[in-house]
Amino acid sequence: MVHVRPQSTVDSALRCSDRGMRDADNAALHGVAVKTIRRWRRLYQRRGQPRGQGHLAPPCPRCDGAPLAAQQYAELLGWYLGDGHITLGRRGVYNLHVVNDARYVVLNAHVLELMAIVKPHGRPHTRVVPGAVVATVSWKHWPCLFPQHGSGRKHERDIVLQGWQREVVEDFPADFLRGLLHSDGARVNNWATRVVAGEKRRYDYPRWQFTNASEDIIGLCTWALDLIDVPWRRSARRVVSVSRREAVSLLDGLVGPKE
């Protein structure tokens, strides 16, 4: 089936529809009209592709011994530590929220996919606020999976991973860094000048930077960088920088672009 939009956009929008996202939110997330989302759903439904999902809450990996999607959890943990938070809703149900810049359409759809994998049969949804998209999914067991949840801002309290969380990050450090760097990080182009043979020349070079107000979270970022042998330095009190060409290239391959 031929679409004007890239097939990757169509597939992403349909996955979001499958997970219960409202058409209006889906349209805003993917930069299309609401009627386009509805048309895509109708076309694919006629071809027999299933839509919808069950509504039973899945068992908890910590309380009930259910399997944990460890690789996706490692990345979602990075997103949570960067730009995520948990709130208590009705009937003792907690809401996991991840806030991200609205211009990163692919990443915002990816966060929804992570949420739906870590909480099987979850129904993540989004709401659009000025300049940002808030991805949310509800579950009574989010504090079990994110015991760092607490009152107050993260940089005003201790953020320490439990032993089982450290084991997950040790198994999947690149995924953990992907969540951190895509939430509170940036890939920037720096430049410097150097005099060569009496002539001033400008050199441009890329750099990854991670910025966070929590010294504990900064420490988790540098620990994960050490796990994959990426050299780093503290370029400012709240900033970790990766500037060596080979290190930046390695992170590019492991983390991927912000888009």
C-alpha positions in Angstrom: 0.0 0.0 0.0 1.5 3.4 -1.1 1.3 6.4 1.2 2.5 9.9 0.7 4.1 9.8 4.2 7.1 7.4 4.7 6.0 3.9 5.6 8.0 4.2 8.9 5.6 7.1 9.9 2.6 5.0 9.0 3.8 2.0 10.9 4.7 4.1 14.0 1.2 5.8 13.9 -0.5 2.4 13.6 1.4 1.0 16.6 0.4 4.0 18.6 -3.2 3.4 17.6 -2.9 -0.2 18.6 -1.8 0.9 22.1 -4.8 3.1 22.6 -3.5 6.5 21.8 -6.2 9.0 20.9 -6.3 10.0 17.2 -5.7 13.7 18.1 -2.6 12.9 20.1 -1.4 10.5 17.4 -1.8 13.1 14.7 0.1 15.7 16.7 2.9 13.3 17.5 3.4 12.3 13.8 2.7 15.7 12.2 -0.4 14.6 10.2 -4.1 15.4 10.2 -6.5 13.5 12.5 -8.4 12.4 9.4 -5.2 10.9 8.1 -4.8 8.7 11.2 -8.4 7.6 10.9 -7.9 6.8 7.2 -4.8 4.7 7.9 -6.6 2.7 10.5 -9.6 2.0 8.2 -7.3 0.9 5.3 -5.3 -1.5 7.5 -8.4 -2.8 9.2 -9.9 -3.8 5.9 -6.7 -5.8 5.3 -7.4 -7.7 8.5 -4.7 -6.3 10.6 -5.8 -6.5 14.3 -6.4 -3.4 16.3 -6.9 -3.0 20.0 -5.6 -5.0 23.0 -6.5 -6.5 26.3 -7.0 -4.5 29.5 -5.9 -6.9 32.3 -3.0 -5.5 34.3 0.1 -7.6 33.9 1.9 -9.1 36.9 4.8 -7.3 38.3 8.4 -8.5 37.7 9.4 -7.6 41.3 6.2 -8.6 43.2 5.0 -11.5 41.2 8.2 -12.8 39.5 7.0 -11.9 36.0 9.7 -11.7 33.3 11.2 -8.2 32.8 12.1 -6.9 29.4 15.5 -5.9 30.7 16.9 -4.3 27.6 13.9 -2.0 27.1 13.8 -1.4 30.9 17.4 -0.2 30.9 16.6 2.4 28.3 13.3 3.5 30.0 15.3 3.8 33.3 17.6 6.3 31.5 14.6 8.3 30.2 13.0 8.3 33.7 16.2 9.5 35.4 16.6 12.2 32.7 13.1 13.7 32.1 10.7 11.3 33.8 8.6 11.4 36.9 5.9 9.3 38.6 2.6 10.6 40.1 -0.1 8.8 42.1 -3.5 8.7 40.5 -6.8 7.2 41.6 -7.3 3.9 43.3 -3.6 3.6 44.0 -2.5 3.5 40.4 0.7 5.3 39.5 1.4 7.2 36.3 4.8 7.1 34.7 5.4 10.3 32.7 8.3 11.1 30.3 8.6 14.6 28.9 10.4 15.2 25.7 10.8 18.0 23.1 7.9 17.9 20.6 10.3 18.1 17.6 11.7 14.6 18.2 8.8 12.7 16.6 10.6 9.4 16.2 11.9 9.4 19.8 8.5 10.3 21.2 7.0 7.3 19.4 9.9 5.2 20.6 9.2 6.1 24.3 5.7 4.8 23.9 7.0 1.5 22.5 9.3 1.1 25.4 6.5 1.7 27.9 4.3 -0.8 26.2 7.0 -3.4 26.3 8.1 -2.9 29.9 4.4 -3.0 30.9 3.0 -5.7 28.7 -0.5 -4.8 27.3 0.0 -1.3 28.5 -1.8 1.6 26.9 0.5 4.5 26.9 -0.9 7.8 25.6 0.4 11.3 25.1 -0.6 14.9 25.7 0.9 17.8 24.0 2.0 20.8 26.1 3.8 23.9 24.8 6.9 22.7 23.0 6.8 19.2 24.5 5.1 15.8 24.4 4.3 14.0 27.6 4.1 10.2 27.3 2.2 8.5 30.1 1.3 4.9 31.1 -0.5 3.8 34.3 0.4 0.8 36.5 0.2 0.1 40.2 3.7 -1.3 40.1 5.8 1.6 38.7 7.3 2.3 42.1 8.4 -1.4 42.2 10.4 -0.9 39.0 11.5 2.6 39.8 12.2 2.7 43.5 14.0 6.0 43.0 10.5 7.5 43.0 10.0 9.9 45.8 8.8 13.4 46.8 10.7 16.4 45.6 13.1 16.9 42.7 15.6 14.3 41.9 18.6 16.5 42.5 17.3 17.3 46.0 17.3 13.6 47.1 19.5 10.6 46.8 19.3 8.6 43.6 20.8 5.2 44.1 20.2 2.1 41.9 19.3 -1.1 43.7 21.4 -4.2 43.1 19.1 -5.7 40.5 19.0 -2.4 38.6 22.7 -2.2 38.5 22.9 -5.7 37.1 20.4 -4.7 34.3 22.5 -1.6 33.4 25.7 -3.7 33.5 24.1 -6.0 30.9 22.7 -3.2 28.8 24.8 0.0 29.4 24.4 1.3 25.8 20.6 1.2 26.2 20.7 2.9 29.5 22.9 5.6 28.0 20.5 6.0 25.1 17.7 6.9 27.5 19.9 9.3 29.4 21.5 11.0 26.4 18.2 11.3 24.4 16.4 12.8 27.4 19.0 15.1 29.0 21.8 15.0 26.5 22.7 16.6 23.2 25.0 16.0 20.3 26.6 19.4 19.4 29.2 20.7 17.0 32.0 22.6 18.6 34.8 24.5 17.0 38.3 25.7 17.8 41.0 27.7 16.0 44.7 26.8 15.7 47.6 28.6 14.0 49.2 26.3 11.4 52.2 27.6 9.4 51.3 31.1 10.5 47.7 30.9 9.4 44.7 30.7 11.7 42.5 27.7 10.9 39.1 26.7 12.2 38.4 23.1 13.2 34.9 21.7 13.8 34.3 18.6 15.8 31.2 16.9 17.3 30.6 16.3 21.0 28.1 14.5 23.1 27.1 16.3 26.3 24.9 15.1 29.2 23.5 17.8 31.6 21.8 17.1 34.9 21.5 18.9 38.2 21.7 15.6 40.2 25.3 14.6 41.1 24.0 11.0 41.6 22.6 10.9 38.1 25.8 12.4 36.7 27.6 9.6 38.4 25.4 6.9 36.9 26.0 8.4 33.4 29.8 8.3 33.9 29.7 4.8 35.3 27.8 3.6 32.3 30.3 5.4 30.0 33.1 3.5 31.8 31.3 0.2 31.2 31.6 0.7 27.5 35.1 2.2 27.7 34.1 5.7 26.5 36.4 8.4 27.8 34.6 11.4 29.3 35.3 14.6 31.3 33.4 17.1 33.4 33.3 20.2 31.3 31.1 22.0 33.9 29.7 21.2 37.3 26.5 19.8 35.7 27.9 18.7 32.4 29.6 15.5 31.2 31.3 15.7 27.8 32.5 13.1 25.3 34.7 14.8 22.8 37.3 12.4 21.4 36.5 11.6 17.8 36.6 7.8 18.2 34.5 8.0 21.4 31.9 10.2 19.7 31.8 7.8 16.8 31.2 4.9 19.2 28.4 6.7 21.0 26.8 7.6 17.6 26.7 3.9 16.7 25.3 2.8 20.1 22.9 5.6 20.9 21.7 6.8 17.5 20.6 10.2 16.4 18.1 12.5 18.2 15.2 12.7 15.8 
